[in-house]
Structure formats: C-alpha cells, structure tokens
Amino acid sequence: QAAIAAYLDAETAKLDTLVAKIEEAVERLQEYRTALITAAVTGKIDVRGNAIALRHV
C-alpha cells in the first residue's frame, strides 16, 4: 500500500505540474489576444487583408 501511495503521489505531482504549465500557457495566450485586439483597434496593425482571406475559408 505504501508503494501504491508513493506512486500515486508522484503521478499526482506530475499532473499538477502539467496543469500549472497549461494554465500559464492559457494566460499568455489571453494576454496575446488582448494585445492583438488592442493593436488592431488602434490601427497599429492592418487586419483588413486577414479579414478578406478568412472569407474564403
């Protein structure tokens, strides 16, 4: 039983690490999305060509 508990503890720790990395990635993507939208709205980037390209998808 001790070996099983140790194994489960190790696997749980791995999962916790993966979840933390995924949460960090999601947070970075949300920040990037916000920055991209801000840049598009303020005219810092031109997205008109992208909108035309997306119509054909």
N, C-alpha and C positions, 0 to 999 in steps of 0.2 A: 504493500500500500504506500509506503514511503517513496518507493521508486516511481510509482504512478503519479503521486502528488508532485514530485520533483519534475517529472516530465511535463505535467500539465502546467506547472508554474513557468517552466521555460518556454513552452509554446504560447502561453498567455502573454508573456513578456514580448515575444516576437510579434504577436498580433497587435499589442499595444504600440509598439514601435512603428509598425506599418500604418496603423490608424493615425498616429501623430503625423507621419510623413504625408499621408493623403490629405489630412486637414490643412497642413501647411501649404500644400500644392493648390488646394481649392482656394485658400485665402489669397495666394499670389495671383491666381487666375482672376479672382474677383477684382483685385486691385488693378490688374492689367486691363480688364474690361472697362472699369470705371475711367481709367486714364485714356483709353482708346475712344470711348464715347465723348469724353471732355474734349479731346483733341479734334474729333470730328465736328462737334457742335461749335467750337470756337474757330474753326477754319484752319487749324494748324496742319491738318491732313485733308487731302481731297479724296472723298469716298465715292464720288459720282461714277467713276469707272467701275468700281466694285459693284455698285448697285445695278448697273447695266449688265455686267457679267452674270450676276445672280439671277436675272430674269430668264436666262437661257437654261438654267439648271432645273 
